[in-house]
């Protein structure tokens, strides 16, 4: 088996470990994610990272106390998983995702949390629920393409989805709402905004600055929403090509 080490990423080793999913420090999302992490560590964020013998990231899990989750959920008292990512070279090792989940459960037990919760989906940019189910989790709620799964350690209220904020429905033009929790989003937002403006579309970009703002986001993904005249077009990362399709099908051809 290849040499593998598990790191608990913290402010003191963040520069060495990096952010996990992007190794290119010149990537536009890298700096924003580093700054975002700096603020969230103070709120109890944890990141567990597997690296190989050459210090390359293989897999990581990011979690945070539920009251500070950057998703539209109520999960106070729980440890909430933001993301679980396994690189292709990590998949070749095998079992790293499950090992990270078990590490997270042990962290929840050590800190006295009610348990571990995660939002999952078979759609883009989310971990699927099967890896959690095989590690003792159970589904407790579902909204749209998203499910809440939990691994309970003691008695306490179960997490639940918050109602999506209706205030965004009154906004006109193209609304791009995002947070730096996902480092792939800044480049996407820049590309989408430039294409929209090239087509003469009124465009507003809103950066979510706190977990509370993300909990009132216009989509269940929380950290990215694309809306046109209050109508949700996408709840996940949008590439240039996909936005061109959305422009053609959902905006220009409809005229409203």
C-alpha positions in Angstrom: 0.0 0.0 0.0 1.3 3.5 -0.8 2.5 5.7 2.1 -0.4 7.6 3.4 -0.6 10.1 6.3 -3.6 11.8 7.9 -3.3 15.5 8.8 -5.7 17.6 10.9 -5.4 21.0 9.1 -5.3 24.0 11.4 -4.1 27.6 11.2 -0.6 26.6 12.1 -0.1 24.1 9.3 -2.6 25.5 6.7 0.2 27.0 4.5 1.9 23.6 4.4 -1.2 21.4 3.9 -3.1 23.8 1.6 -6.8 23.7 1.0 -7.1 20.1 -0.2 -9.1 20.3 -3.4 -6.9 22.9 -5.3 -3.1 22.6 -5.2 -2.4 25.4 -7.6 -1.8 28.4 -5.3 -2.3 30.8 -8.3 -5.8 29.5 -8.9 -8.2 32.5 -8.4 -10.2 30.5 -5.8 -7.1 29.5 -3.7 -6.6 32.9 -2.0 -10.3 33.4 -1.3 -10.6 29.9 0.2 -7.5 30.5 2.4 -9.0 33.7 3.7 -12.4 32.0 4.3 -10.7 29.2 6.2 -8.9 31.8 8.4 -12.2 33.1 9.6 -13.9 29.8 10.0 -11.2 28.1 12.1 -12.2 30.4 14.9 -15.8 29.0 14.7 -14.6 25.4 15.1 -14.0 24.3 11.5 -12.0 21.1 11.1 -10.4 19.8 8.0 -8.9 16.3 7.8 -6.5 15.6 4.9 -4.9 12.4 3.6 -1.6 13.0 1.8 0.8 10.6 0.1 4.6 10.2 0.6 5.2 13.2 -1.8 2.8 15.4 0.3 0.2 15.4 -2.5 -3.4 15.5 -1.3 -5.4 12.3 -1.7 -8.7 13.0 0.1 -10.1 15.5 2.6 -13.2 16.2 4.7 -14.3 19.6 5.9 -16.7 19.9 8.8 -17.9 22.6 11.2 -20.2 22.9 14.2 -23.8 22.8 12.9 -24.7 26.3 14.0 -21.9 27.5 11.7 -22.8 25.4 8.7 -22.7 27.2 5.3 -25.8 25.4 4.1 -29.6 26.2 4.7 -29.8 23.7 7.7 -30.5 23.9 11.4 -28.0 21.5 12.9 -27.0 23.1 16.3 -25.2 20.5 18.4 -24.1 18.4 15.5 -20.8 18.3 13.6 -21.8 19.1 10.0 -19.8 17.9 6.9 -19.4 20.6 4.3 -17.6 18.4 1.8 -15.9 15.1 1.2 -13.4 14.9 -1.7 -11.3 12.0 -2.9 -8.8 12.6 -5.7 -8.5 9.9 -8.4 -5.1 9.0 -7.0 -6.8 8.7 -3.6 -9.4 6.4 -5.1 -6.6 4.2 -6.2 -5.6 3.7 -2.6 -9.1 2.8 -1.6 -11.2 3.4 1.5 -10.0 6.9 2.2 -13.5 8.4 2.1 -14.8 6.0 4.7 -11.7 6.5 6.9 -12.3 10.3 6.8 -16.0 9.8 7.8 -15.0 7.6 10.7 -12.4 10.2 11.8 -15.1 12.8 11.7 -17.4 10.6 13.8 -14.6 10.2 16.4 -14.1 13.9 16.4 -17.8 14.4 17.2 -17.7 11.9 20.0 -14.5 13.5 21.4 -16.1 16.9 21.5 -19.5 15.8 22.8 -21.5 16.5 19.7 -24.9 14.9 19.2 -23.6 13.3 16.1 -22.4 14.0 12.5 -24.7 15.3 9.8 -24.1 15.9 6.1 -26.0 17.2 3.1 -25.6 14.8 0.2 -26.8 14.5 -3.4 -26.2 12.3 -6.4 -26.1 15.6 -8.4 -23.0 17.7 -9.1 -20.5 19.0 -6.6 -21.8 16.9 -3.6 -20.8 13.6 -2.1 -23.3 10.8 -2.7 -25.2 9.4 0.2 -24.1 5.7 -0.2 -20.7 6.2 1.3 -22.4 7.7 4.4 -25.1 5.0 4.6 -22.4 2.3 4.6 -20.7 4.0 7.5 -23.8 3.9 9.8 -25.6 7.0 8.7 -29.4 7.3 8.1 -31.4 9.7 5.9 -33.7 11.9 7.9 -35.0 14.5 5.3 -35.0 15.3 1.6 -35.5 18.6 -0.4 -35.1 18.8 -4.1 -32.0 16.9 -5.1 -30.5 17.0 -1.6 -30.8 14.7 1.4 -29.8 15.1 5.0 -28.0 12.1 6.5 -27.0 11.6 10.2 -24.9 9.4 12.4 -26.4 9.9 15.9 -24.2 9.5 19.0 -26.6 10.7 21.7 -30.1 12.1 22.2 -30.9 15.5 20.8 -33.0 17.2 18.1 -32.2 16.0 14.6 -31.0 18.4 12.0 -33.5 19.8 9.5 -33.5 21.8 6.3 -34.4 25.5 6.7 -37.0 27.0 4.4 -35.4 28.7 1.4 -35.5 32.5 1.8 -38.2 34.0 -0.4 -36.6 37.5 -0.4 -34.5 36.6 -3.5 -37.7 36.1 -5.6 -38.2 39.9 -5.7 -34.7 40.5 -7.2 -34.7 41.5 -10.9 -32.0 40.7 -13.5 -29.3 38.1 -13.1 -28.3 37.4 -9.5 -25.2 35.4 -8.7 -24.9 34.5 -5.0 -21.9 32.7 -3.8 -19.4 32.1 -0.9 -15.7 31.2 -0.9 -16.4 27.9 0.9 -15.9 26.2 -2.5 -12.7 27.5 -4.1 -14.0 26.6 -7.6 -16.7 29.3 -7.4 -14.8 32.6 -7.8 -13.6 31.7 -11.4 -17.1 30.5 -12.3 -18.7 33.7 -11.0 -16.2 35.9 -12.9 -16.8 34.0 -16.1 -20.6 34.0 -15.8 -20.7 37.7 -14.9 -18.5 38.6 -17.9 -20.7 36.7 -20.3 -23.9 38.1 -18.8 -22.6 41.6 -19.1 -21.5 41.0 -22.7 -25.1 40.2 -23.5 -26.3 43.4 -21.8 -27.9 41.6 -18.8 -28.3 43.5 -15.5 -26.0 41.5 -13.2 -25.6 41.6 -9.4 -23.0 39.5 -7.6 -23.6 38.9 -3.9 -20.8 37.4 -1.8 -22.1 35.6 1.3 -19.9 36.7 4.2 -21.2 34.5 7.1 -22.7 31.1 7.8 -25.9 32.9 8.8 -26.1 34.5 5.3 -25.5 31.1 3.7 -28.3 29.6 5.8 -30.7 32.1 4.2 -29.4 31.4 0.6 -31.8 31.0 -2.3 -30.8 27.4 -2.9 -30.2 24.4 -0.7 -26.6 24.1 -1.8 -26.2 27.4 0.0 -22.8 28.6 -1.3 -23.9 29.1 -5.0 -27.1 30.2 -6.6 -27.8 31.6 -10.1 -31.1 33.4 -10.5 -32.9 35.2 -13.3 -35.7 37.6 -12.2 -36.0 35.6 -9.0 -36.2 32.2 -10.7 -33.4 29.7 -9.7 -31.5 28.6 -12.8 -28.7 26.6 -11.0 -27.8 25.5 -7.5 -24.3 24.5 -8.4 -21.1 25.6 -10.2 -21.7 26.8 -13.8 -19.1 26.6 -16.5 -18.9 29.0 -19.5 -20.5 26.4 -21.7 -23.3 25.6 -19.4 -24.1 29.2 -18.9 -24.2 29.8 -22.6 -26.9 27.0 -22.7 -28.8 28.6 -19.9 -28.6 32.0 -21.6 -30.1 30.5 -24.8 -32.8 28.4 -23.2 -33.8 30.2 -20.0 -33.1 33.9 -20.6 -32.8 35.1 -24.2 -35.5 32.8 -25.7 -37.9 33.5 -22.9 -37.4 37.3 -22.8 -38.2 37.4 -19.1 
